[in-house]
Amino acid sequence: MKFQIKNQFLEATFNTLGAELISLKSAEKEYMWEGNPEFWSKHSPILFPIIGELKNGIYLFEGKEYRLPRHGFTREKEFEVVEQSDNSIVFSLKSDSETLKVYPFHFELQIEYILVENKLEVHYKVENRSQEKMYFSIGGHPAFALPENFGNYSLLFETDNDLKFTALENNLLLEKTQNLEVENNKLPLNYQLFEKDALVFKNHQIDSITIQENGHNILKVSFEKFPDLGIWTKMNAPFICIEPWFGHADGVRTTQNLEEKAGIQILKEHEVFNSLFTIEIF
């Protein structure tokens, strides 16, 4: 089912499948990728309880082997709408017999979207309902429409620091980092950047990214508390994904033990995790 929220500046549409943001538009413009399956059928999936790929598709926990698909199972699950107002909506997903087969923790995941003037706030809330520690990753995967020539667009970083990214090989993170060459904090977009899949930035290097078209700001994604980030598109696709994460894909040398997974988050019994990122429209 689809639900909408709106204010005087923006209108947002969501699907209960995956609690996915599928449209964010002003009176003049649509900002989200349309989901054309010729390139990629999603719009802005929620990634949980893992991000990216597991080595050989499996992880180990307490001596048992579990299998999860890339980015976890959340994007294929129906969420329940538990609250809604004109400008906000809350989706909920709880563990069940099917999730417990592949992820042995009792949890509730809530996704809250709030429109505040020209911004959309995306709130994540994870509650551990298990009687033990819970291990998880969570993140966003919003794809923003770039309808003009791809070379007309740039990414603006609000940092003077040198940026280092990790590349993927067979969907696993390599150990060696590479420098991202930017000039005046700006990265002109070209498809060659993404020939080997996403660029992955770890260790709190970036707090926000602004998308520019011909030097003019279009939108800004802010994610100050998120330690990891992916930037991705597909060859010749008219979109760019800016993906704030708590966690990332397995590295090539992973032990595959969930407790030792790089970037994993840990919740104690009945503890709650909260985070948010924002999408600001100019």
N, C-alpha and C positions, 0 to 999 in steps of 0.2 A: 504494500500500500504506500501511497505517497502522501506527504504532509507538507504544509507550507507555513512559514512565518514571514513577517514583513514589518518594516517601519517606513518612515517617510523617505528613506534613502535607498533601501535595498529590499529585495525579496529573495528568500532562500527556499529551496525545495529539497526534500529528503525522501529516501526510500527506506522502508522498514527492513528490507533485506540489507544487512550489514550496517544499518544506521547511517547510510551513505549520503553525503551531500552530493546532489546531482545537478544543482543549478544555483548560481548566485548571480543576480543581475540587478542593475539599476534600470531606470526608465529607458536608457539608451543602449545598454550593452550587456551581453552575457559574458561572464568571466570564467566559467568552468568549461572544461573540455566536454564535448558532446557525447563521448563514449562510442564513437564509430568503431565497430569491431574489426574493420580493415586494419586498424592500427592497434587499438586497445579498447576493450569494451567497458572498462571501469571509468569512474569519475574521481572519486576521492575515498577509497576504501580505508577502513580501520584495520591496522595490523596488530594482531594479538592472537596467541600469547608468545609468538616469536616474530622476528622481523627477518626478512630475507630467507635464504636457504639453509637447511641443516645439511651437514656432510652426510652423503648417502641417504638423505631424507629422514634420518633417525636421530634420537637423543637417548641418553641413558639416565635413569633415575632410580636410586635404591636397588640397583642390580637388575632392573627390568628395562627392556627396549621398547621405545614408543616411536611412532611415525607421525609426522605432521607435514602438510604441504607447505609450500613457500608462503611466507607471511601468515601462517596459521589458519584457523578456521573461521574467524569472526566475520569475514566479508561474505561468507555463504550462509550465515545464520539470520533468521528472522528475529528482530528485536521487538520488544513491547514498548509502546509509548506510555510512560507513566505520569508525565506532566506536560501541559502545553498552555501557552498564552499567545497573545498576538505576536510577540517578538522573541519567544523562546520555546524550546522543546527539549524533553529529556527522554532518551531511549535507554532501555535496560535489557541486558542479557545475563542469564544465570546459568551456572553449570548444570548439566543434566546427565543422564545415563550415557548419552552418545559422546559428550565432551570428555567424560571421565575415562573413556576407553583410550583416548589419545593424549589426555592431559589430566593427571591424577590429583587435581585440586578442586575444591569447592570455592566458587567465587561469584561475585556479582560485578559486572562491568556496566557502568553508566556513561553515556555520551550525552553531554548537554551542549546545545547550540544557542547562543544568545546574540541577537542583533543589537548593537549599541552604536547609534548614529551610523557612520559609514564603515563600521567594523563588524565582522563576524567573529565572535569568540567561540573556540572549540575546546570544551572542558572534558578531560578524562578523569574518571573516578573508578578505581579498582579496589574492591574489598575482598580480603582473604577470609573466607568462611571455613577454611580447613582447620584442623587441630594441629597443624604443623606449619613450618615455613613454606611460603609459596614463592616460586621462581617464575618470572615472566618478563617479557618485553612488550612495549606498546609504542605505537607511532602512527603518524598520518601519512597519506599518499595522495595529496590533492594535485590534480592535473589542471593547469590553467591554459585556456585557449589562446593560441597565437595565430590569428587568422591571416595576418599579412606574411610577407616573405620572412622566413626564419632569421635571416641575417639582419633584419631590421630591429631585432630585439637584443637587449643586454641585461645582465644581472648586475646589480649594484650592491656591494658589500659594505657595511658600516664598520669596517675595521681596517687599520693600517698594518696589521700583522701579516706576515707571510702565511699563506694558506697551503696546507698539505692534505692531499687526498689519497685514499687507498683504492686501487683498482680491483676489479673482480676477475677471476679466472674460473670458468666452469661454475659460476654463481657463488664461489667462495672468495673471501677476502685474502689478498696476498699480504705478505708481511711487510714488504717495502713500501714506503710512502713516496709520493711524487709531489713536486711543487706545482701549484696552479698559478700560471702566469696571468696577472691582472695589471691593468694600467689605470692609475687614479681610482683604485677600488672597483673598477668596472671590467666585466667579462663579456665581450661580444659573443653571442651564441653562434655556434656552427655545429653541424651534425657530427663532425669528426671527433668532437669532444666525447661523444657517447658511443663510439665504435665498439668499445668493450663493455657496454652496459653502463650502470650508474657510476657517478663519482661519489665516494663515501668519505665524509669528514667526521673524524672522531675527536673526542676530548675537548668539547666546549669551544671550538674555534670561532663559531659564527652565531650571532644572536638574531640576525634578521637579514632578509634579502628583499630588494625592491626590483620588480620587473619594469624595464623601460622599453618603450617603443619609439624609435627614432629620437632617443634622448629625453623623452617625456615619461614621467612616472605613471604607471598604470595601477599597480597594486603592490602592497608590501606584506610579507609574511614575517611575523615576529615570534620568536620561540626561545626566549632568553634562558629558560631553565632546562632545555633539552640538550643533552650532551652530544648527540650524534645527528647527522644530517645526510640525506641522500638527495642528489640532483640527477634527474633522468628524463630521457625521452627516447622514442624509437626513431630509427632512420626515416626521414621525410615526413614525420608526423607533426601536425600543427599544434603542438602543446609542449609544455614543460612542467615537470613535477618537482615541487619543492617539498621535501619530506622530513619533518622533524621527528626524531626517534629517541626513545630510551632503549638502546640496544641496536644490534645490527646482525648481518649474516655471520655464519660460522667462518672462522679462518681456516686456512689450508692445514694448519697443525692442531686443530681442535682435538681435545680428548673425547668429545661428544657427551661428557658428563654435564648434566644440566646445571649442577651447582657450580661448575667451573667455567661455564660459558661466558665469554667476554661480553661485557655490557649488560649482563643479566641484572634485573631488579629483584630485590628480596623483600617480602612482607612477612612480618611475624603474625602469629595467630590473631585473627580478627583486626589486624591493622588495615588502615586505609591509605591508598596512594592517590594524590591529586596532582594534576598538571593542566596547563592550557597553552594554546597558541592562538594567534589572531591573524585574520586576513583583513587588511585595510584597503579600501578602494579609494582612488584619487579622482 
